[in-house]
Amino acid sequence: MIQPSPAVTARPGRRVRTLTAGVAGLLGVVTLVAVPAAAPVAATPYTGAIDQDRISFAPGTDNATREGDVDEGATDRWVLTARAGQQMQLTVDSVEDTTVFTVFAPDRSVLATVASNTPEGDVSWSGSLPASGDYSIEVTSVDGPTYYRLKVWIDAGFVDPLGLLQRITFAPGTSSATVSGAVIRATEDLWFVAAGAGQAVSVSVTSLEANSTFDVYAADGTPLTAPDDRTQWNGLLPTDGDFRIGVRPTRANTTYTLTVGITGGAATTPQQAPPNPAPPPPVSGDSGRITFDPGTDQATISNSIAPGTVDRWVLGAAAGQLMGVSIFSDIGLAATVYAPDGSPLASGFEYFQPLPVDGDYVVEVANDTTIVGAYEVTIAIRS
């Protein structure tokens, strides 16, 4: 199914992955839109599960990247609006190279069906669009579950690579492996490694240009590394499954070598927090109560925030109402939603959930970087 993307602290020029899909059906301005799944109109009815979300481009851009997990026999449907005569270009890659994607015109006629089980893994399609309306990109797996990523362009002047999705395996009797790759600016390669909870992981990267860095994510997409550049990292895995290593350049393009080592066995508890954790950022930013204009069900706040500060925005709502929160910023700031009792409900770039109790909910924006940032957060409530 289409799943929340791994939590990532984004930097300028870096793709931001959404944490929770499904806000934009509630918020008209966000990038990823969830709408109720509908049975496709086809000569042979499709009986598998379909998850549907909408793609829209950020202002001033001509492309968007999405990703998810899809099971064999299920389908992820991505919908975007385009006009007749526009040129669409599309690339899809998956870890296991088992995905097939199909492009449908607004009348549900098939424009292309492409399989990714090629030696290169990622496959592409391009074509001139025959009509104005909603085009669908449907992704499925033909052999077991897999993680995939797709990128779509409309009338793009330049088409950059999608970035590698690849699995790392160790030779029998060994506890480490070394792989290599090349990444252009603003692109990321993702390497997947199967391991168990409590195992110790070491990661290092070198590059000819001395400009490679990486992040490490747990199997559920939670970041295990702090928001910083690095060439080495050591840590314990909190859960079983495929942890991920995302390699990217700090500047320009990079040609890199990545070494991963795994030692130890499974543990019953995840890595413990340090005895003296760093204090949270001081609450020295802006705050206020959010109200909606008459006849509306959402409000947008645009603000700048100083390094090491927190903005808090308060909104009253009732149990059972649907809250949607979406944030966009120039330095990759995330938003955290707190229930009236102070317990966190979610943290990331998008949130969409029914509310558990009546009371004042808090949307918090924290700037844990060293630079001033600007952000726009949109909050909506529907019964």
N, C-alpha and C positions, 0 to 999 in steps of 0.2 A: 504494500500500500504506500501511498505518498505519505512520507513521514516528516516530522519536524527535522530540519537540517541541523547538523552539529552546531552547537553554540560556538561562535568565533568572535573574538574581539577584532574588529576590522580596522585597518589602517587606510589612509587616503589612497585611492587607486586600487584597492583590493575589493574583491567581490564579497558581499555580505550575505551570509546564509540565514534564512529565516529560522526561528526557533519553533514557532507553532503555526501551522498552516490554518487558513480558514478565516482570517480577519476581514479580507476585503469585500466579502459579501455584505459585511456590516459597515465597513469604512470605504467610502468611494475613492479614496486617494492612495491606497496602499498598493504595493507591487503585486502581491500574490493574493488571488481572490478565490475563495471557495464557494461553490454553488452546489446545490443538491445534485447528486448523480442522476442521470436520466438514461433510460435504455436507448441504445443507438438504433437508428432507423436503418435496417439492413435487410437484405433479402433473407439471410439466415440469422435468426435471433441469437444474440450472444448471451450465454447463460452464466458466465463467470462474474466475479465481483469487479466493480468498476469504481475507482476513486477519481474524482474530477476536481480540478483546480484551474484557475485562470491565470494566464501570463500577461502582464503589461510591462512596458519598458519604463525605466526611470526617466524623468525629464531630461531631454537633451541627449539621450542614448538611442542606439539602433539595435540593441541586442539584450538578451536576458539569459541567465543560466538557472536551471532548476535541477533538483536531484531527489532521489527517493529509493526505497526498497520495494521491489515488486516480486510477488510469489509466482511460481509456475501456475498458469491457468487464470491469473488475475490480470487486470489491466489498470494502468494509471493513464488518465486522460487529461491532457493539458490543452486549454482552449485559449486562443488569442484572436483578436480582431484585426483584420487587414483589408486593404482595398484591391479591387481589380487592377491588374497590371503591375502591382508591386512585386519585387523579387524577394522570395523567401529562401534562406539558406539555413540548414539544420544539421547538427551533428549530435550523435548519441554514442556513449560508451558505457560499458558495464564491467564490473570486476571479473565476472566469470565469462564474459563474452557470450552471453546466452540471450540477449535481448533482441526483440524484433520491434521495429516501430513502423506505424502506418500513418500517413498524412491524409486527412479527409477534408474535402472542400465543404463550404457551407451547406450544400445540398446532400452531404454525406457520400458523395462519390469519392472513390479512392484515387488520390494523386500518385501515391507511391507506397510500397511496402519494402522495407530494407532490414536485413538481418545483420547483427554485429559479430557473427562468428567468422570473422576474417582474421588473417594473421596480424593485422594492425590493431584489431579490437574495435576502434571507433570507426563509425561509418557516417556518411553524409548524404544529403540530398539537397538539391536546389531546383527552383523552377519559378516561372512567372505565374502569378495567381489569377485564376480565371474569373473570379467574381468577388464582390465586396461582402463581408460578413465574418462569421466566426469559423475559423479553421481549427481542427482538432488534431493533436499529435497523441497517438495512443501507443503506450509502451507496455510490452508484456515479456515474460521470460518463457523460453521453450524447454528449459531444463533446470528446474530448481530455483530457489530464491536468489536474487542478486541485487546488489547496489548499483545504481546507474546515475549518470549525469547527462543532461542534454543542454545544448545551447542553440538559440534560434536568433537569426538576424533578419531584419526587414530593410531592404534598400541600403545595405551596408556598403560603405566605401572601402572598408578594410575588414577582412575576416581573419581573426587570430585563432590559434589552436584552442581546443577545448581544455587541454591538460590531461595527463595520463591517469588512468585508473588501473592499478596493477596489484597483484598479490605477490607477497614475498614468502617463499618457502625455504626451509633449511635442508641442506643435504643430510642424509642419515648419519647419526652419530655426532652431529655438530650442534652448536648452540648459537650460531651467528650466521649472518649472510650479508653480502655486499652487492648493491645494485647501483646503476647509474642512469642518468637522464639529463635532459636539457629543458629549461623552462624559459619562456619569454616573459617580458614585463607584464605584470598584472594577471598572470596565469599561475595555477598551482597544480602540481602533480600529487595524487593521493595514492599512498602505498598501504595495503591491508595485510595484517599479520594476525594469525589465530594464536591465542594464548589463554591462560587461565588466571582466575582471580588470585592475587597474592604473588604472582611471579614478578621477578625483578627485570626491568627492561633498561637497556642502555641504547642510546641513539646518538650518532654523530654524523655530521655532514661536512664535506670539503668541496671546494669548487675551484676551477681554474681562475675564475675572476675574483675570488674571495668575496662573493656577494650572495651566498646561499644562507637561508635560514629555514626553520621548520616549526610546526606545531604538532602536538601529539593529542589524540582524542581517544577516550574510552569507547567501548563497543556501542554504547548508547549515544555517542556523539558529544559527551561532556568533555570540555577541554581539560587536559591534565597538565598543560604548560601555561605559565603566566603570559600575559600579553607583552612580549618582548622578542627581540631578535636573539638567536642563539646558534651555536654550532655543536653543542653537546647537551645531553639531558639524561638523567637517571631517575627512575621512579618505580613504584609498585602499581600493578594493575588492580583496580577495584572490582572488576567483574570479568566473567568468562566472555569469550567471543572475539570478534575481529576488532582489534584496536587499529587506529589509522594514524599515518604520518603524512602531513601535508607539507611538501617542499615548495618553496617559492623564492624568487630573487628579492634582495633588498633594494636593488636598483638595476636598471637595464635588463639584460638577459643573463642567464647563468647556466653553466654546464657543471653538473655536480656528481659526487659519489656519496651514497648513503650506506651506512653500516648499522645494522640492528642486531643486538644480542639479547637473549632471554635465558635467565637462570632461575633455579628454585622451583618449588612445587606450589600447588594450590594452597591458599590460606583461608581461614574461616572468616576473617575480618579484613576490610580494606585498610590501606595505609592510614595510620593515625595522624591527626593534625599536630603541628609543632606545639610545644608546651606554652609558648608565648606568641600566639598569632598576632599579626599586625592589626592595629585598631582600624575600624571602618573610617572612611573619609569624614571629615567634619561637616556638619550640616550648616554650611555657611553660604549656600546658594539661595536661589529664589524659592518661594512657596506661595500657595494660594488656593482658593476654592474655585472649582470649575463649575460653571453654570452654562446651560444651553440657551441660545436665542429662542424666542417663541416660535413654535412650529418646526423646530429642528430636533434631532436626536444625537447630535455629535458636535464636538468643538475641537479646534486645532490650536495648539500653543506653539509659537515660534520663539526661541530663546537662545541666548549664548550662555556658556557655563565655563567658569574658571577651573583650572586644574585643581584636583583634590577636593572638590566641593560636590554637594548633592542638592538637586532641586526636587521638591516634593509637591505634588498636585493632588488635591483632595476632591473626591466626588461622592456624593450620597447616592445610594442605590438600594434596591430591594432584593431579597432572596428570590432566585429563579429568573431574574432578568439576565439578559445576555450582555456582557461587556466585551467590547473590542478595543484593543490598544495597538497602535502601530507607531513605530518611531523610525525616522530617517535622520542621519547626521553626517557631517563631513569627516568625522574621525571615528565612526563606528560605535557610537554610544548605544547601550542597550537600556531597556526600561524594565523595572521590577514592579510587579503588582502585589500589594499587600491587602489582606483581608482586614476587617475592622478590629480583630483581636491582635493585629500585628504580624500574623503568620504570612510568609511569602506564598503566593499562588503560582507565580511564574516569573521568569526573567529571560529576556531576549529581545528580539526585534518585532515580534508580533504576538498577540495574546487574544484568544477568543474562547470564552467559557461562560456557562451559567454561574451566577453568583450564589454562594452558599448561605448567606445570612443578610439581614437588613443592616445598614449602617454606612459609615464613611470608609470608602476604599481609597488607598493611596497609590499613586503612580509615581515612582521614584526614578530619577535620572542621575546617575553618579558619573563623574568625570575622574577616572583614575589614571588619566594620562598626564603628561607634563606640558600640554599645550591647551590653549583656549579652543573650545569647540562650539559649533552651532548645531542646533537640532530642531526638528519639528515633530511633535507628538500629537497624534489624533486619537481621541477617546470618544466612544459611542456607547449608548445604552439603548437596548430595545427590550420590550416585554415579550 
